[in-house]
Amino acid sequence: MSICSVGAEGEGEDVTAAQIVGLLSAVSGAVGTLFLFFGSFAYEQLSPYTNPEIIRDMAKRNKRRQFRQRIGLGLLMLSFVLAGFSVVLN
């Protein structure tokens, strides 16, 4: 399967399904890496003197970090699957 696009000089260039899947793989990997980067800061630790409100806020921030890490890892795994699919298409 190929899609025809017009180049800068008007010449037709074929973009294959493998190239499109490869591009999707690269984008998924880049976005996943960003999610992992922004979600991978160290979890907060309890200080010796804390009240329940501070503990709840800290737990909420830690859960948000964990969610970003899971999303990032999922997107990275998707990028590997798409890269493998792109190789099979070639």
C-alpha positions as a Markdown table, in Angstrom:
| # | Residue | x | y | z |
|---|---|---|---|---|
| 1 | Met | 0.0 | 0.0 | 0.0 |
| 2 | Ser | 1.4 | 3.4 | -0.9 |
| 3 | Ile | 0.1 | 6.9 | -0.7 |
| 4 | Cys | 1.3 | 9.4 | -3.3 |
| 5 | Ser | 2.4 | 12.9 | -2.1 |
| 6 | Val | 3.8 | 15.7 | -4.1 |
| 7 | Gly | 7.4 | 16.8 | -3.5 |
| 8 | Ala | 8.9 | 20.3 | -3.5 |
| 9 | Glu | 9.5 | 20.1 | -7.3 |
| 10 | Gly | 6.2 | 18.6 | -8.1 |
| 11 | Glu | 7.5 | 15.0 | -8.5 |
| 12 | Gly | 5.4 | 12.3 | -7.0 |
| 13 | Glu | 6.9 | 10.4 | -4.1 |
| 14 | Asp | 5.4 | 7.2 | -2.7 |
| 15 | Val | 4.9 | 7.0 | 1.0 |
| 16 | Thr | 4.5 | 3.4 | 2.1 |
| 17 | Ala | 2.4 | 2.0 | 4.9 |
| 18 | Ala | 5.7 | 0.9 | 6.5 |
| 19 | Gln | 7.0 | 4.4 | 6.6 |
| 20 | Ile | 3.8 | 5.7 | 8.1 |
| 21 | Val | 3.9 | 3.0 | 10.8 |
| 22 | Gly | 7.5 | 3.9 | 11.4 |
| 23 | Leu | 6.7 | 7.5 | 11.8 |
| 24 | Leu | 3.9 | 6.6 | 14.3 |
| 25 | Ser | 6.4 | 4.5 | 16.2 |
| 26 | Ala | 8.8 | 7.4 | 16.4 |
| 27 | Val | 6.1 | 9.8 | 17.6 |
| 28 | Ser | 4.8 | 7.3 | 20.2 |
| 29 | Gly | 8.3 | 6.7 | 21.5 |
| 30 | Ala | 9.1 | 10.4 | 21.8 |
| 31 | Val | 5.8 | 11.2 | 23.6 |
| 32 | Gly | 6.2 | 8.2 | 25.9 |
| 33 | Thr | 9.8 | 9.3 | 26.7 |
| 34 | Leu | 8.5 | 12.8 | 27.6 |
| 35 | Phe | 5.8 | 11.3 | 29.9 |
| 36 | Leu | 8.4 | 9.1 | 31.6 |
| 37 | Phe | 10.7 | 12.1 | 32.0 |
| 38 | Phe | 8.1 | 14.3 | 33.6 |
| 39 | Gly | 6.7 | 11.5 | 35.7 |
| 40 | Ser | 10.0 | 10.1 | 36.9 |
| 41 | Phe | 10.9 | 12.7 | 39.5 |
| 42 | Ala | 11.4 | 11.0 | 42.9 |
| 43 | Tyr | 8.4 | 10.3 | 45.0 |
| 44 | Glu | 8.0 | 12.6 | 48.0 |
| 45 | Gln | 8.8 | 11.4 | 51.4 |
| 46 | Leu | 7.1 | 12.2 | 54.6 |
| 47 | Ser | 8.7 | 14.7 | 56.9 |
| 48 | Pro | 8.8 | 14.0 | 60.7 |
| 49 | Tyr | 5.9 | 16.4 | 61.4 |
| 50 | Thr | 3.1 | 16.1 | 59.0 |
| 51 | Asn | -0.6 | 16.5 | 59.2 |
| 52 | Pro | -3.2 | 14.5 | 57.3 |
| 53 | Glu | -3.8 | 17.2 | 54.7 |
| 54 | Ile | -0.1 | 17.3 | 53.8 |
| 55 | Ile | -0.1 | 13.5 | 53.6 |
| 56 | Arg | -3.2 | 13.5 | 51.3 |
| 57 | Asp | -1.6 | 16.1 | 49.0 |
| 58 | Met | 1.6 | 14.2 | 48.8 |
| 59 | Ala | -0.1 | 10.9 | 48.0 |
| 60 | Lys | -2.1 | 12.7 | 45.3 |
| 61 | Arg | 1.1 | 14.0 | 43.7 |
| 62 | Asn | 2.8 | 10.6 | 43.9 |
| 63 | Lys | -0.2 | 8.9 | 42.3 |
| 64 | Arg | -0.1 | 11.5 | 39.4 |
| 65 | Arg | 3.6 | 10.7 | 38.9 |
| 66 | Gln | 2.9 | 7.0 | 38.9 |
| 67 | Phe | 0.1 | 7.5 | 36.3 |
| 68 | Arg | 2.5 | 9.5 | 34.0 |
| 69 | Gln | 5.1 | 6.8 | 34.3 |
| 70 | Arg | 2.5 | 4.1 | 33.3 |
| 71 | Ile | 1.3 | 6.2 | 30.3 |
| 72 | Gly | 4.9 | 6.8 | 29.2 |
| 73 | Leu | 5.9 | 3.1 | 29.5 |
| 74 | Gly | 2.7 | 2.1 | 27.6 |
| 75 | Leu | 3.5 | 4.5 | 24.8 |
| 76 | Leu | 7.1 | 3.3 | 24.6 |
| 77 | Met | 5.9 | -0.3 | 24.4 |
| 78 | Leu | 3.5 | 0.8 | 21.6 |
| 79 | Ser | 6.4 | 2.3 | 19.7 |
| 80 | Phe | 8.3 | -1.0 | 19.8 |
| 81 | Val | 5.2 | -2.9 | 18.6 |
| 82 | Leu | 4.7 | -0.4 | 15.8 |
| 83 | Ala | 8.4 | -0.6 | 14.8 |
| 84 | Gly | 8.2 | -4.4 | 14.6 |
| 85 | Phe | 5.0 | -4.1 | 12.5 |
| 86 | Ser | 6.8 | -1.6 | 10.2 |
| 87 | Val | 9.6 | -4.1 | 9.7 |
| 88 | Val | 7.1 | -6.9 | 8.9 |
| 89 | Leu | 5.5 | -4.6 | 6.3 |
| 90 | Asn | 8.8 | -4.1 | 4.5 |
